[in-house]
């Protein structure tokens, strides 16, 4: 949850390559300690990721909270360019 902007961009670019190859991508966030009290920050991070991937990806499975894990699954969108 406390990821730097550059690190996030690197992960997004790697995700973009997987999606362009036709794979599904599952993004998982693990809450630690006091982060559990601020679960909305994880959802906001997933909103940022979704916004940056909107040209190649669509949400296959929306964000789900399961215990300390927050997960979301993306798939290649039908309107993505080849």
C-alpha positions as CSV (number, residue, x, y, z in Angstrom):
1,X,0.0,0.0,0.0
2,X,2.9,2.3,0.6
3,X,4.5,2.0,-2.8
4,X,6.4,4.8,-4.5
5,X,5.2,6.3,-7.8
6,X,8.1,5.0,-9.8
7,X,7.7,1.4,-8.4
8,X,4.0,1.5,-9.2
9,X,4.8,2.6,-12.8
10,X,7.2,-0.3,-13.2
11,X,4.6,-2.8,-12.0
12,X,1.9,-1.2,-14.2
13,X,4.2,-1.5,-17.3
14,X,4.9,-5.2,-16.5
15,X,1.1,-5.8,-16.0
16,X,0.5,-4.0,-19.4
17,X,2.9,-6.5,-21.1
18,X,1.2,-9.5,-19.6
19,X,-2.2,-8.1,-20.7
20,X,-1.0,-7.4,-24.2
21,X,0.2,-11.0,-24.4
22,X,-3.4,-12.1,-23.7
23,X,-3.0,-13.2,-20.0
24,X,-5.1,-12.3,-17.1
25,X,-3.4,-10.4,-14.2
26,X,-4.4,-10.7,-10.5
27,X,-3.2,-7.8,-8.4
28,X,-3.0,-8.5,-4.6
29,X,-2.4,-6.1,-1.8
30,X,-1.6,-7.3,1.7
31,X,-2.5,-5.0,4.7
32,X,0.0,-5.0,7.5
33,X,-0.5,-3.7,11.1
34,X,-2.3,-0.4,11.2
35,X,-3.0,-0.4,7.5
36,X,-6.0,-2.5,8.4
37,X,-7.6,0.6,9.8
38,X,-7.4,2.4,6.4
39,X,-8.7,-0.1,3.9
40,X,-10.0,2.8,1.7
41,X,-6.4,3.6,0.7
42,X,-6.0,0.2,-0.9
43,X,-9.2,0.7,-2.9
44,X,-7.9,4.2,-4.0
45,X,-4.6,2.6,-5.1
46,X,-6.6,0.0,-7.2
47,X,-8.6,2.9,-8.7
48,X,-5.3,4.6,-9.8
49,X,-4.0,1.3,-11.3
50,X,-7.3,0.8,-13.2
51,X,-7.2,4.3,-14.5
52,X,-3.7,3.8,-15.9
53,X,-4.6,0.5,-17.5
54,X,-7.9,1.5,-19.0
55,X,-6.6,1.6,-22.5
56,X,-5.6,-2.1,-22.5
57,X,-7.5,-3.7,-19.6
58,X,-10.9,-4.1,-18.1
59,X,-11.8,-5.5,-14.7
60,X,-12.5,-9.2,-14.8
61,X,-13.2,-9.5,-11.1
62,X,-13.8,-6.4,-9.0
63,X,-11.8,-5.6,-5.9
64,X,-12.5,-8.0,-3.1
65,X,-11.4,-7.9,0.5
66,X,-10.6,-11.2,2.0
67,X,-9.1,-11.0,5.5
68,X,-5.9,-9.0,5.1
69,X,-5.8,-9.3,1.3
70,X,-7.3,-7.1,-1.3
71,X,-7.4,-8.5,-4.8
72,X,-8.5,-7.4,-8.2
73,X,-8.3,-9.3,-11.6
74,X,-7.8,-7.6,-15.0
75,X,-8.2,-9.1,-18.4
76,X,-7.4,-7.6,-21.8
77,X,-10.3,-5.4,-23.0
78,X,-12.0,-6.0,-26.3
79,X,-11.2,-2.5,-27.5
80,X,-7.5,-2.8,-26.8
81,X,-5.2,-2.0,-29.7
82,X,-3.0,-4.9,-31.0
